[in-house]
Amino acid sequence: TDTEDPKFQNCPADKSVDTDTGKNTATVTWTEPTATDNDGVKAVTSDHKPNEKFPIGETTVTYTATDNSGNTASCSFKITVKGKF
């Protein structure tokens, strides 16, 4: 029985960006993290993707890895968008 959770590598750091002048969103990019596991990684999912538009304020981005035995791990970071007018 595998009880070891997957492990993330290169989880992005929190990021703070300005909107484009006069806009209320910002397109934010980052390098997606990878996950490994002793039983193999079945899937890595995320609630947001690089190059998405984010609204002014703070948004938490979470990646979840699931291994072939159903164990999970997560990696989260915050994106803060500040208005620039």
C-alpha positions in Angstrom: 0.0 0.0 0.0 1.4 3.4 -1.0 0.9 6.1 1.6 3.5 8.6 0.3 2.1 11.8 -1.1 3.4 13.3 -4.3 6.0 16.0 -4.1 6.0 19.3 -6.0 9.1 20.9 -7.4 9.4 24.6 -8.4 6.2 25.8 -6.7 6.0 29.5 -7.8 6.6 32.3 -5.3 3.9 34.8 -4.5 3.7 37.4 -7.3 2.6 41.1 -7.3 1.8 42.8 -10.6 0.2 46.1 -11.8 -2.7 46.2 -14.2 -2.2 47.7 -17.7 -2.9 51.5 -17.5 -6.7 52.0 -17.3 -7.5 48.3 -17.1 -8.9 46.4 -14.1 -7.2 43.1 -14.9 -3.6 41.9 -15.6 -2.4 38.9 -17.6 -0.1 37.0 -15.3 2.3 34.2 -16.3 4.5 31.8 -14.4 6.3 28.5 -14.9 4.0 25.7 -13.8 5.3 23.4 -11.1 5.9 19.7 -11.6 5.2 16.8 -9.3 6.9 13.4 -8.8 5.9 10.3 -6.8 7.2 6.9 -6.0 4.1 5.3 -7.5 3.8 7.7 -10.5 1.7 10.9 -10.8 -1.7 10.3 -12.3 -2.7 13.9 -12.7 -1.7 17.5 -11.9 -4.6 20.0 -11.9 -4.9 23.7 -11.2 -7.7 26.2 -10.6 -5.8 28.8 -12.8 -3.4 28.6 -15.7 -0.5 30.9 -16.8 -1.5 33.8 -19.1 -4.9 34.1 -17.5 -6.4 37.5 -16.7 -6.6 38.2 -13.0 -8.7 41.0 -11.4 -7.4 43.7 -9.0 -6.9 42.1 -5.6 -5.5 38.9 -4.3 -6.0 35.5 -5.9 -4.7 32.2 -4.6 -3.6 29.7 -7.3 -3.5 26.0 -6.2 -2.1 23.0 -8.0 -3.0 19.5 -6.9 -1.1 16.4 -7.7 -2.7 12.9 -7.4 -0.7 9.7 -7.6 -1.7 6.4 -8.9 -2.8 5.3 -5.4 -5.0 8.3 -4.8 -2.7 10.2 -2.5 -2.7 14.0 -3.1 -0.5 17.0 -2.4 -0.9 20.7 -3.2 1.1 23.7 -4.0 -0.3 27.2 -3.6 0.9 30.8 -4.3 -0.8 34.2 -4.3 -1.1 36.6 -7.1 -1.8 40.2 -6.1 -2.9 42.6 -8.8 -2.7 46.4 -8.1 -4.6 48.9 -10.1 -2.5 51.4 -12.2 -4.5 54.4 -13.3 
